[in-house]
Amino acid sequence: MVRRRALVTAAAMRPGEAGEVIAVEAPDPDSSRRLFALGLVPGARLTLVQCFPAYVVKAGETTVALDREMAESVWVALGKGR
């Protein structure tokens, strides 16, 4: 049996929720490169730390603040992941 995990953007997550980054769909190539350089790449484990006043996410040993547009660019499959 295949278990399906919820697919949401980082902006739709609740603080404390975690999952695996599935895709990054940034609005422009520079934003994509910036997110990739911060470790927000497909396969990375991501945890939402807070969502106000900015979205703060942790990926590996990196913690970064994102605005809403960037948080909506990162697609995450909620759950245990790998």
C-alpha positions in Angstrom: 0.0 0.0 0.0 1.3 3.5 -0.9 0.8 6.2 1.7 0.2 9.6 0.3 1.5 12.7 2.0 -0.1 16.1 1.9 1.7 18.5 -0.5 1.6 22.1 0.6 3.7 25.2 0.2 5.9 26.3 3.1 3.5 29.3 3.5 0.7 26.8 4.3 2.5 24.9 7.0 2.0 25.4 10.7 4.9 26.1 13.1 6.5 22.8 14.0 5.4 20.9 10.9 8.1 19.2 8.8 8.4 17.5 5.6 10.5 16.9 2.5 11.0 19.7 -0.1 9.5 18.3 -3.4 9.9 21.3 -5.7 10.9 25.0 -5.7 8.9 27.2 -8.1 10.4 30.6 -7.6 9.1 33.5 -9.6 12.5 34.2 -11.3 15.8 32.4 -11.8 17.6 34.6 -9.3 15.2 33.7 -6.6 15.6 30.0 -7.4 19.3 30.3 -7.2 19.0 32.0 -3.8 16.7 29.4 -2.4 19.0 26.6 -3.7 22.0 28.3 -2.2 20.2 28.3 1.2 19.7 24.5 1.0 16.0 24.6 0.0 16.4 22.0 -2.7 14.3 18.9 -3.6 14.9 16.2 -1.1 15.9 18.5 1.8 14.1 18.1 5.2 12.3 21.4 6.0 10.7 22.5 9.3 8.6 25.6 9.7 9.8 27.4 12.8 7.5 30.5 12.7 5.1 32.2 10.3 4.9 35.7 11.6 6.2 38.3 11.0 8.3 36.3 8.5 8.3 32.6 7.6 11.3 31.1 9.3 12.3 27.7 8.0 15.0 25.3 9.0 16.6 23.0 6.4 19.5 20.9 7.7 21.7 23.2 9.8 20.4 26.4 8.1 17.7 28.6 9.4 16.4 31.3 7.1 13.6 33.9 7.0 11.5 34.1 3.9 8.8 36.5 2.7 5.4 35.2 1.7 6.2 35.0 -2.0 9.3 32.9 -1.4 7.5 30.7 1.2 4.8 30.0 -1.5 7.6 28.9 -3.9 8.7 26.0 -1.8 6.5 22.8 -2.1 6.8 20.4 0.8 5.4 16.8 1.3 4.4 16.8 4.9 5.4 13.9 7.1 8.4 11.8 7.9 10.0 12.0 4.5 13.2 9.9 4.2 
